[in-house]
Amino acid sequence: MTVRTSAAIRPRRAAAILAAAALTLATAGCGGSDDDASASGGTSADGQTTIRVVTAVSNSYWFLPIQQAEALGTFEGTGLDVQVIDGTTPTLGQILASGDADVALGGGTTEAALREQGIEQTIVGSNYAPWGMHVVANDNTDAQSIEDLEGANFGITGAGAPSDYSVHKIAQELGWTTSDYQTTSFGDVASMVAGFRSGAVDAIIWGADTAFSLEDEGSGRILGSSADYVGPTVLEAFSVMDEFGQENSGALRTFFEAYYAEVAELQADPQQFIDTLVQQSGYSQSVAEKLAEEELPLMSADGKITSEQLTGLSEGAAFSTGDRTNENPIEAEYSYWADTYK
């Protein structure tokens, strides 16, 4: 488990956000011990609040304002020590349950299911709402459309993962039975992509950065988005451990105000987004430019989740626990951050 500390280096936050930060920090509660706030989260003796955020995918454009907060100055002047923990979708719950993180940034369906499994955290905001998982066919296939992938072997990261759910919903919509396709689980994104490149699978379904990169290098063709089959939902979301939220309400409001202000700033000036992806995250220029054009506008700048999206989350959460019937949705607990943290 890798932990990275974000200390902002460029003073770019608007005066209104700084004023809000000062006001909310003054009312922030305490959590953890004063001597070891960095290890346990909460407010230290010097008044600085540590917030530990576990992300389900490392080095992702979805999570740029968090994972590259130092370069972007996301939390400049807020008095927050934001620490980023690199996790995976399968380990998200383990890290939260062990007390090693206060906030999760990952799959909304995963977070909804974790509550059902006894981890006391609540979804408080959207990060990226469309089910933006692109279907990429291997160049060793003749498929020219998603429908042409009947009989294909799909690479997925794991059972119940967004890639698996995408395949399930596509099959459901197109009337495929379980004998009409296969899935091969690779455990993580890097292994899945390696398997795709080697020809071990016919197709994969993942985020735009992976899809654009594979198409740019000539090893795959984007056939479309699984969002057309999954319907309204939230792909990536924030959830907060309930106890931490109760004890650090003001600090969390400051955190989310700063985060969503950064998203809005990037959307207003996409060049910052492109430059940070290239210079800090190692993306190619062409992929970064495509992401800025097609994906950046889809990132939530306020975190609101609609009732329709919550319904989609509930179905996806049930699938992630092994229920493939779509008949027993798990209620997705949601408490909008702006209404919750004062």
Residue pairs with C-beta under 8 A, 6 or more apart in sequence:
1 85
1 86
1 87
1 91
1 95
1 100
2 58
2 85
2 86
3 52
3 83
3 84
3 85
4 67
4 83
4 84
4 85
4 86
5 81
5 82
5 83
5 84
6 66
6 69
6 70
6 74
6 75
6 81
6 82
6 83
6 84
7 70
7 81
8 69
8 70
8 72
8 73
8 74
8 75
8 76
8 77
9 70
9 71
9 73
9 76
10 71
10 72
10 73
10 76
11 73
11 76
11 77
12 72
12 73
12 76
12 265
13 21
13 73
13 76
13 77
13 78
13 258
13 261
14 261
17 78
17 257
17 258
17 261
18 77
18 78
20 253
20 254
20 257
21 77
21 78
21 79
21 80
21 254
21 257
21 258
22 79
24 250
24 251
24 253
24 254
24 257
24 341
24 342
25 47
25 49
25 78
25 79
25 80
25 250
25 251
25 254
26 250
27 249
27 250
27 342
28 43
28 49
28 248
28 249
28 250
28 251
28 254
29 43
29 246
29 247
29 248
29 249
29 250
29 251
30 42
30 43
30 247
30 248
31 40
31 41
31 42
31 43
31 102
31 243
31 244
31 247
31 248
32 39
32 40
32 41
32 42
32 43
32 50
33 40
33 42
34 43
34 44
34 45
35 45
37 43
37 44
37 45
37 48
37 49
37 50
37 81
38 44
38 50
38 81
38 83
40 50
40 99
41 50
41 51
41 52
41 101
41 102
41 244
41 248
42 49
42 50
42 244
42 247
42 248
43 49
43 50
43 248
43 251
44 50
47 79
48 79
48 80
48 81
49 79
49 80
49 81
49 248
49 251
50 80
50 81
50 82
50 83
51 80
51 81
51 82
51 83
51 102
51 103
51 248
51 251
51 252
51 255
52 83
52 85
52 100
52 101
52 102
52 103
53 66
53 82
53 83
53 84
53 85
53 101
53 102
53 103
53 104
53 105
54 84
54 85
54 86
54 87
54 92
54 95
54 96
54 100
54 101
54 103
54 104
54 105
54 106
55 63
55 66
55 67
55 84
55 85
55 86
55 87
55 105
55 106
56 87
56 88
56 89
56 92
56 104
56 105
56 106
56 107
56 110
56 236
57 63
57 88
57 89
57 106
57 189
57 207
58 67
58 86
59 67
59 281
59 282
60 67
60 207
60 209
61 207
61 208
61 209
61 277
61 281
61 283
61 291
61 295
62 127
62 128
62 207
62 235
62 236
62 299
63 105
63 127
63 236
64 72
64 266
64 273
64 276
64 277
64 281
65 72
65 74
65 259
65 262
65 263
65 266
66 74
66 82
66 84
66 105
66 259
67 84
67 281
68 276
68 280
68 281
69 75
69 82
69 84
69 262
71 276
71 279
71 280
72 262
72 266
72 272
72 276
74 82
74 258
74 259
74 262
75 82
75 255
75 258
78 254
78 255
78 258
79 254
80 251
80 254
80 255
80 258
82 255
85 95
85 100
85 101
87 95
87 101
87 106
88 188
89 106
89 107
89 110
89 157
89 158
89 161
89 162
90 158
90 161
90 187
92 104
92 106
92 107
92 110
92 111
92 114
93 110
93 114
93 117
93 119
95 101
95 104
96 104
96 114
96 119
96 121
96 241
97 119
101 241
102 240
102 241
102 244
102 248
103 238
103 239
103 240
103 241
103 244
103 252
103 255
104 111
104 114
104 121
104 238
104 239
104 240
105 127
105 236
105 237
105 238
106 236
106 237
107 161
107 162
107 235
107 236
107 237
107 320
108 123
108 126
108 233
108 234
108 235
108 236
108 237
108 313
108 316
108 332
109 162
109 165
109 233
109 313
109 316
109 317
109 319
109 320
110 317
110 320
111 121
111 123
111 237
111 239
112 123
112 313
112 314
112 316
112 317
112 330
112 331
112 332
112 333
113 160
113 317
113 318
113 320
113 321
113 330
114 121
114 239
115 121
115 122
115 333
116 317
116 321
116 330
117 321
120 241
120 242
120 243
121 239
121 240
121 241
121 242
122 239
122 240
122 242
122 245
122 333
122 334
122 335
123 234
123 237
123 238
123 239
123 305
123 313
123 332
123 333
123 334
123 335
124 238
124 239
124 240
124 245
124 256
124 303
124 334
124 335
124 336
124 337
124 340
124 341
125 237
125 238
125 256
125 260
125 300
125 303
125 304
125 305
125 336
125 337
126 234
126 236
126 237
126 238
126 300
126 303
126 304
126 305
126 309
127 234
127 235
127 236
127 237
127 238
127 299
127 300
127 303
128 234
128 235
128 236
128 298
128 299
128 300
129 232
129 233
129 234
129 235
129 298
129 300
129 305
129 309
130 225
130 227
130 235
130 298
131 162
131 166
131 225
131 226
131 227
131 230
131 231
131 233
131 235
131 312
132 207
132 208
132 225
132 227
132 235
132 295
132 298
133 162
133 163
133 166
133 205
133 206
133 207
133 225
133 226
133 227
133 230
133 235
134 205
134 206
134 207
134 208
134 210
134 211
134 222
134 224
134 225
134 226
135 146
135 149
135 166
135 170
135 203
135 205
135 222
135 223
135 224
135 225
135 226
136 196
136 203
136 204
136 205
136 206
136 210
136 211
136 214
136 215
136 220
136 221
136 222
136 223
137 143
137 148
137 149
137 152
137 202
137 203
137 220
137 221
137 223
138 196
138 199
138 201
138 202
138 203
138 219
138 220
139 218
139 219
139 220
139 221
140 199
140 202
141 148
141 149
141 152
141 202
141 203
142 148
143 149
143 152
143 202
143 203
143 221
143 223
144 221
144 223
145 223
145 224
146 170
146 174
146 223
146 224
147 174
148 223
149 170
149 181
149 202
149 203
149 223
150 174
150 176
150 180
150 181
151 180
151 181
152 181
152 182
152 201
152 202
152 203
153 181
153 182
153 183
153 184
153 200
153 201
153 202
153 203
154 163
154 167
154 181
154 182
154 183
154 184
154 201
154 202
154 203
154 204
154 205
155 163
155 183
155 184
155 186
155 192
155 195
155 196
155 200
155 201
155 203
155 204
156 163
156 164
156 167
156 183
156 184
156 185
156 186
156 192
156 204
156 205
157 163
157 164
157 185
157 186
157 187
157 188
157 189
157 192
158 164
158 185
158 186
158 187
159 185
159 322
160 319
160 320
160 321
160 322
161 320
162 205
162 206
162 235
163 192
163 204
163 205
163 206
164 183
164 185
164 319
165 230
165 316
165 319
165 320
166 205
166 226
166 229
166 230
167 181
167 183
167 205
168 319
168 324
169 226
169 229
169 230
169 231
170 176
170 226
170 229
171 177
171 178
171 180
171 181
172 229
172 326
173 229
184 195
184 200
184 201
186 192
186 194
186 195
189 206
189 210
192 204
192 206
193 204
193 206
193 210
193 214
195 201
196 203
196 204
196 214
196 219
196 220
197 214
197 219
203 223
204 210
204 220
205 226
208 290
208 291
208 294
208 295
209 283
209 287
209 291
211 220
211 222
212 222
212 286
212 287
212 290
212 291
213 284
213 287
214 220
215 221
215 222
216 284
216 286
216 287
230 312
230 316
231 312
232 306
232 308
232 309
232 311
232 312
233 309
233 312
233 313
233 315
233 316
234 305
234 309
234 312
234 313
237 305
237 313
238 256
238 303
238 337
240 252
240 337
244 252
245 252
245 340
245 341
249 340
249 341
249 342
250 341
250 342
252 337
252 341
253 337
253 338
253 341
253 342
256 303
256 337
256 338
256 341
260 300
260 301
260 302
260 303
263 299
263 300
263 301
264 301
265 272
266 272
266 273
266 296
266 299
267 296
267 297
267 299
267 301
270 292
270 293
270 296
271 292
273 288
273 291
273 292
273 296
274 285
274 288
274 289
274 291
274 292
277 283
277 287
277 288
277 291
277 292
278 284
278 285
278 288
283 291
302 338
303 336
303 337
303 338
304 336
305 313
305 334
305 336
310 332
310 334
311 329
313 332
313 334
314 329
314 330
314 331
314 332
315 326
315 329
317 329
317 330
317 332
318 325
318 326
318 328
318 329
318 330
319 326
321 330
